[in-house]
Amino acid sequence: MQIIDGKKLAQQIRREIAKEVEELKASRDITPGLAVILVGDDPASHAYVKMKAKACKEAGIYSITHEMPESISQNEIEETILMMNKNPNIDGILVQLPLPTHIDATKILELIDPAKDVDGFHPYNFGRLMTGLDGFVPCTPLGVMEMLEAYGIDPKGKDACVVGASNIVGKPMAALLLNAFATVDICHIYTKDLAAHTKQADILVVGVGKAGLITEDMVKEGAVVIDIGINRLEDGSLTGDVDYEGVAPKCSHITPVPGGVGPMTIAMLLKNTLKAAKDRS
Ligand code: NAD
């Protein structure tokens, strides 16, 4: 069994990105720029945004955070996005989710210029992903694909199972695996017999948000198991959706939580921002 070290891989990718940013500055006088919109006081959202800003700084990417109060209106957020769309120094726009319930998040995300949609949440980019065209791919599933590649795991011809079918994790994950020629099963809360699906998988990717959902008896011998889930336990520690202790001995490869997919997500945000900057006309 091999542990997929997302932390180490992400550090390596971040160093490569920093080098490319340097080159872009030197060759075209372009400093990649990321604008983050952060609404409300959710501690987890603030922590994520802080980590993203730090990662940008280390990579030489300019970043600015627009902090807005919980009571902000839909109109004010929309105006900020329109302003960022026009700003030539901003290559990427990211709206930290979740947004307060009085805000129409779909409308907000659809307002982002698809060429600046570094989170890959715009339906235009999702459509491009589904049709196998180049565009922005959501950072978490993109990070999973980079992990598979780095560890020499080719999804082609494999049976893959994605548990969780959200627009930002499960669905794009399934599309990427399908584009890489895996046969993909997608499971969700209404799946009748989850284990019947997971047990078939050569590559099992889980992104649900339920600690201990995947147990040893649900995993095929020799499977690759990727755990996207992040759950905070009562003692404050983080854990994934997979019962790591039970499942790990059965796998060929497994990602830990923390130190697996999480660090890759941030590295992919930098990668997408660099891509947007390189595509500046
Ligand atoms: P979400 O709540 O939007 O979606 C959860 C999905 O899981 C849904 O499709 C739902 O149908 C499915 N589901 C719920 N209970 C289930 C069950 N018992 N069996 C099978 N499927 C079930 O969540 P999300 O935004 O997609 O995030 C999923 C998890 O991934 C969360 O733990 C989140 O914190 C984590 N996450 C991690 C990263 C990272 O960088 N590692 C990034 C994004 C999300």
Boltz pocket constraint, residues with backbone or C-beta under 6 A from the ligand:
constraints:
  - pocket:
      binder: B
      contacts: [[A, 140], [A, 163], [A, 164], [A, 165], [A, 166], [A, 167], [A, 168], [A, 169], [A, 170], [A, 187], [A, 188], [A, 189], [A, 190], [A, 191], [A, 194], [A, 206], [A, 207], [A, 208], [A, 209], [A, 210], [A, 213], [A, 227], [A, 228], [A, 229], [A, 230], [A, 231], [A, 261], [A, 262], [A, 263], [A, 265]]
      max_distance: 6.0
